[in-house]
């Protein structure tokens, strides 16, 4: 961690007000988990009611999302609109299936983020809603963080903390793979200092946001890397292939798992790349 960042960490929250706020928020998170014990009892997912999502008769947000958007706001801000709640309610069974993925202890963070959230209108893009749900139901693993914007994470690691080496293939990773990498780097940095190591992860992330507010800019990684490397012909072909996979995933024609599987087929069976690309293009144009 840069010395200047460490010095700011030493003087952060001298009054203790932020720590109290975060402690209260974590307490609320535990209450939320007690109310919705999906991670401890899979069968409880089936007790979730459509009215917990959105109450059609009164046009009010249901209790589940009232917790996520309002009561748990200190551990990650979300701004949702009623049409998103209505859409989730209209695809209620799909949403419950995603909750099973969220609490699956055998799934990686990348797999959870790359689950088919985008199939529910309003839950795709950078998947902030999904990431907050994943954080809330995996909090005790200490492998998740309450930063849900990929751009914000890149900003903190690239412009604030510095010294972080991004993988060569970073730009070609799936959304979930990027998020897993960025999350692991934030956790490593927190643990690298005796000042921040004892901090609860939500408190550390609050320090980053309060001390270094992210500007409204494009991804710093994309800005600094764009056009810098002269790609070989093979790298160009791989880049086009990854664009094809990204477009397919963006149009919900392949899942995150299928994204990774097709990339592995490309890497493991170079002799079949032409037929693989042809098959995927046919799928894209269906």
C-alpha positions as CSV (number, residue, x, y, z in Angstrom):
1,X,0.0,0.0,0.0
2,X,1.3,3.5,-0.9
3,X,2.7,5.5,2.0
4,X,0.3,8.4,1.3
5,X,-2.7,6.0,1.5
6,X,-1.4,4.4,4.7
7,X,-0.9,7.8,6.3
8,X,-4.5,8.7,5.5
9,X,-5.7,5.4,6.9
10,X,-3.9,6.2,10.2
11,X,-5.9,9.4,10.6
12,X,-9.3,8.2,9.2
13,X,-12.4,8.5,11.3
14,X,-10.8,10.0,14.4
15,X,-14.2,10.6,16.0
16,X,-15.2,7.0,15.5
17,X,-18.5,8.0,13.9
18,X,-18.0,6.0,10.8
19,X,-17.1,2.9,12.8
20,X,-20.3,3.2,14.8
21,X,-22.3,3.6,11.6
22,X,-20.6,0.5,10.0
23,X,-21.1,-1.6,13.1
24,X,-24.8,-0.7,13.1
25,X,-25.0,-1.6,9.4
26,X,-23.3,-5.0,10.0
27,X,-25.8,-5.6,12.8
28,X,-28.6,-4.9,10.4
29,X,-27.1,-7.3,7.9
30,X,-27.1,-10.0,10.5
31,X,-30.8,-9.3,11.1
32,X,-31.5,-9.5,7.4
33,X,-29.7,-12.8,7.3
34,X,-31.8,-14.1,10.2
35,X,-35.0,-13.0,8.4
36,X,-33.9,-14.6,5.1
37,X,-31.7,-17.6,6.2
38,X,-31.1,-18.8,2.6
39,X,-27.4,-19.7,3.2
40,X,-28.1,-21.7,6.3
41,X,-31.3,-23.3,5.0
42,X,-31.8,-23.8,1.3
43,X,-35.4,-24.7,1.7
44,X,-36.1,-21.3,3.1
45,X,-35.7,-19.8,-0.4
46,X,-39.0,-21.4,-1.3
47,X,-40.7,-19.4,1.5
48,X,-39.8,-16.2,-0.3
49,X,-43.1,-14.6,-1.6
50,X,-43.6,-12.4,-4.7
51,X,-44.8,-9.7,-2.3
52,X,-41.3,-9.7,-0.7
53,X,-40.1,-8.4,-4.0
54,X,-42.8,-5.9,-5.0
55,X,-46.4,-5.4,-3.6
56,X,-48.5,-4.9,-6.7
57,X,-51.7,-3.8,-4.8
58,X,-49.9,-0.9,-3.1
59,X,-47.1,-0.4,-5.7
60,X,-44.6,-0.6,-2.9
61,X,-41.2,-2.3,-2.7
62,X,-41.4,-5.6,-0.9
63,X,-39.5,-6.3,2.4
64,X,-36.6,-8.2,0.7
65,X,-35.6,-5.3,-1.5
66,X,-36.5,-2.7,1.1
67,X,-33.8,-4.2,3.3
68,X,-31.3,-4.3,0.4
69,X,-31.9,-0.8,-1.0
70,X,-32.7,1.2,2.2
71,X,-31.9,-0.5,5.5
72,X,-28.6,-1.8,4.2
73,X,-27.7,1.3,2.3
74,X,-24.5,2.0,4.5
75,X,-22.9,-1.2,3.1
76,X,-23.5,-0.4,-0.5
77,X,-25.7,2.1,-2.3
78,X,-28.3,0.9,-4.9
79,X,-30.8,3.0,-6.8
80,X,-33.6,1.0,-8.2
81,X,-36.9,1.8,-9.9
82,X,-40.3,0.2,-9.5
83,X,-40.1,-1.3,-13.0
84,X,-37.1,-3.3,-11.9
85,X,-39.0,-4.7,-8.9
86,X,-41.9,-5.5,-11.2
87,X,-39.7,-7.3,-13.6
88,X,-38.1,-9.4,-10.9
89,X,-41.5,-10.3,-9.6
90,X,-42.7,-11.3,-13.0
91,X,-39.7,-13.6,-13.3
92,X,-39.9,-14.7,-9.7
93,X,-39.0,-18.4,-10.3
94,X,-35.9,-17.3,-12.3
95,X,-34.9,-15.0,-9.4
96,X,-35.2,-17.8,-6.9
97,X,-33.0,-20.0,-9.0
98,X,-30.4,-17.3,-8.9
99,X,-30.6,-17.2,-5.1
100,X,-29.7,-20.9,-5.1
101,X,-26.5,-20.0,-7.0
102,X,-25.8,-17.1,-4.7
103,X,-25.6,-19.4,-1.6
104,X,-24.0,-22.4,-3.4
105,X,-20.7,-22.9,-1.4
106,X,-19.3,-24.8,-4.4
107,X,-19.6,-21.9,-6.8
108,X,-16.8,-19.3,-7.1
109,X,-17.4,-15.6,-6.9
110,X,-16.9,-15.4,-10.6
111,X,-19.5,-18.0,-11.2
112,X,-22.0,-16.3,-9.0
113,X,-21.6,-13.0,-10.7
114,X,-21.7,-14.6,-14.2
115,X,-25.0,-16.5,-13.4
116,X,-27.8,-15.4,-15.8
117,X,-28.8,-12.3,-13.9
118,X,-29.1,-10.4,-17.2
119,X,-32.0,-12.6,-18.2
120,X,-34.1,-10.5,-15.8
121,X,-34.4,-7.0,-17.3
122,X,-32.7,-4.4,-15.2
123,X,-30.3,-6.8,-13.5
124,X,-27.7,-7.0,-16.2
125,X,-25.0,-4.5,-17.1
126,X,-22.4,-4.3,-14.3
127,X,-24.8,-6.4,-12.1
128,X,-24.7,-4.1,-9.1
129,X,-27.9,-5.6,-7.7
130,X,-26.6,-9.1,-8.0
131,X,-23.2,-8.2,-6.4
132,X,-24.9,-6.7,-3.4
133,X,-27.1,-9.8,-3.0
134,X,-24.0,-12.0,-3.3
135,X,-22.2,-9.9,-0.7
136,X,-25.0,-10.0,1.8
137,X,-25.4,-13.8,1.6
138,X,-21.6,-14.5,1.6
139,X,-20.5,-11.9,4.1
140,X,-19.2,-14.4,6.6
141,X,-16.8,-16.0,4.1
142,X,-14.6,-12.8,4.2
143,X,-14.1,-13.3,0.4
144,X,-16.5,-10.6,-0.7
145,X,-16.5,-6.8,-0.5
146,X,-19.2,-4.1,-0.6
147,X,-17.9,-2.4,-3.8
148,X,-20.2,-3.3,-6.6
149,X,-18.9,-1.1,-9.5
150,X,-16.2,-2.6,-11.7
151,X,-15.0,0.9,-12.6
152,X,-14.7,1.9,-9.0
153,X,-12.6,-1.1,-8.1
154,X,-10.3,-0.5,-11.1
155,X,-10.0,3.2,-10.0
156,X,-9.0,2.2,-6.4
157,X,-6.5,-0.4,-7.6
158,X,-5.0,1.5,-10.5
159,X,-5.1,5.2,-9.5
160,X,-5.1,5.1,-5.7
161,X,-3.3,2.1,-4.5
162,X,-1.1,1.5,-7.5
163,X,1.5,-1.3,-7.9
164,X,-1.2,-3.9,-8.8
165,X,-0.4,-6.1,-11.7
166,X,-3.4,-6.8,-13.9
167,X,-3.5,-10.0,-15.9
168,X,-2.5,-9.8,-19.5
169,X,-6.0,-11.1,-20.5
170,X,-7.8,-8.8,-18.1
171,X,-9.8,-7.0,-20.8
172,X,-11.0,-10.4,-22.2
173,X,-12.2,-11.7,-18.8
174,X,-15.9,-12.2,-18.1
175,X,-17.6,-9.7,-15.8
176,X,-17.4,-12.3,-12.9
177,X,-13.8,-13.1,-13.5
178,X,-12.8,-9.5,-13.4
179,X,-14.8,-8.9,-10.3
180,X,-13.3,-11.9,-8.5
181,X,-9.8,-10.7,-9.4
182,X,-10.4,-7.1,-8.3
183,X,-12.0,-8.3,-5.1
184,X,-9.1,-10.5,-4.2
185,X,-6.7,-7.7,-4.8
186,X,-8.6,-5.3,-2.5
187,X,-8.6,-8.0,0.2
188,X,-4.8,-8.6,-0.2
189,X,-4.1,-4.9,0.1
190,X,-6.3,-4.5,3.2
191,X,-4.4,-7.4,4.8
192,X,-1.0,-6.1,3.9
193,X,-0.9,-3.3,6.5
194,X,-1.1,-3.6,10.3
195,X,-3.2,-0.5,10.3
196,X,-6.0,-1.8,8.0
197,X,-5.7,-5.6,8.7
198,X,-7.9,-5.5,11.8
199,X,-10.6,-3.4,10.0
200,X,-13.9,-5.0,9.0
201,X,-14.0,-5.1,5.2
202,X,-17.0,-2.7,5.0
203,X,-15.1,-0.2,7.1
204,X,-12.1,-0.5,4.8
205,X,-14.2,0.1,1.7
206,X,-15.9,3.1,3.3
207,X,-12.4,4.5,3.9
208,X,-11.6,4.2,0.2
209,X,-14.8,5.9,-0.8
210,X,-14.6,8.7,1.7
211,X,-11.0,9.4,1.1
212,X,-10.8,8.8,-2.6
213,X,-14.2,9.4,-4.2
214,X,-14.1,7.8,-7.7
215,X,-14.6,10.3,-10.5
216,X,-17.2,9.8,-13.2
217,X,-14.8,8.5,-15.8
218,X,-14.3,5.5,-18.0
219,X,-12.5,2.5,-16.8
220,X,-8.9,3.6,-16.0
221,X,-7.6,0.2,-17.1
222,X,-9.3,0.6,-20.5
223,X,-8.0,4.1,-20.9
224,X,-4.4,3.3,-20.1
225,X,-4.2,0.1,-22.0
226,X,-6.1,1.0,-25.2
227,X,-3.8,0.8,-28.1
228,X,-0.7,0.4,-26.0
229,X,0.2,-3.1,-27.0
230,X,1.0,-4.3,-30.5
231,X,-0.9,-7.5,-30.8
232,X,0.3,-10.4,-32.8
233,X,-2.0,-12.0,-35.3
234,X,-2.8,-14.8,-32.8
235,X,-3.7,-12.2,-30.1
236,X,-5.9,-10.3,-32.6
237,X,-7.8,-13.5,-33.4
238,X,-8.2,-14.3,-29.7
239,X,-9.4,-10.7,-29.2
240,X,-12.1,-11.1,-31.9
241,X,-13.1,-14.4,-30.4
242,X,-13.6,-12.8,-27.0
243,X,-15.6,-10.0,-28.5
244,X,-17.9,-12.6,-30.0
245,X,-18.3,-14.4,-26.7
246,X,-19.0,-11.0,-25.0
247,X,-21.6,-10.1,-27.6
248,X,-23.3,-13.5,-27.1
249,X,-23.3,-13.1,-23.4
250,X,-24.6,-9.6,-23.7
251,X,-27.5,-10.9,-25.8
252,X,-28.2,-13.6,-23.2
253,X,-27.4,-16.3,-25.8
254,X,-24.7,-17.9,-23.6
255,X,-24.3,-18.0,-19.8
256,X,-21.2,-17.1,-17.8
257,X,-20.4,-20.8,-17.5
258,X,-20.7,-21.2,-21.3
259,X,-18.5,-18.2,-21.8
260,X,-15.7,-19.9,-19.9
261,X,-16.3,-23.3,-21.5
262,X,-16.0,-21.8,-25.0
263,X,-12.9,-19.9,-24.1
264,X,-11.3,-23.1,-22.8
265,X,-12.3,-24.9,-26.0
266,X,-10.4,-22.2,-28.0
267,X,-7.3,-22.5,-25.8
268,X,-7.2,-26.3,-25.6
269,X,-8.2,-27.2,-29.2
270,X,-6.6,-24.7,-31.7
271,X,-7.3,-27.1,-34.6
272,X,-11.0,-26.6,-34.0
273,X,-11.1,-22.9,-33.7
274,X,-12.5,-22.2,-37.1
275,X,-15.5,-24.5,-36.6
276,X,-16.0,-23.2,-33.1
277,X,-16.2,-19.6,-34.3
278,X,-18.6,-20.6,-37.1
279,X,-20.9,-22.3,-34.7
280,X,-21.0,-19.3,-32.3
281,X,-21.6,-16.9,-35.2
282,X,-24.6,-19.0,-36.2
283,X,-25.9,-18.8,-32.7
284,X,-25.4,-15.0,-32.6
285,X,-27.4,-14.6,-35.8
286,X,-30.3,-16.8,-34.8
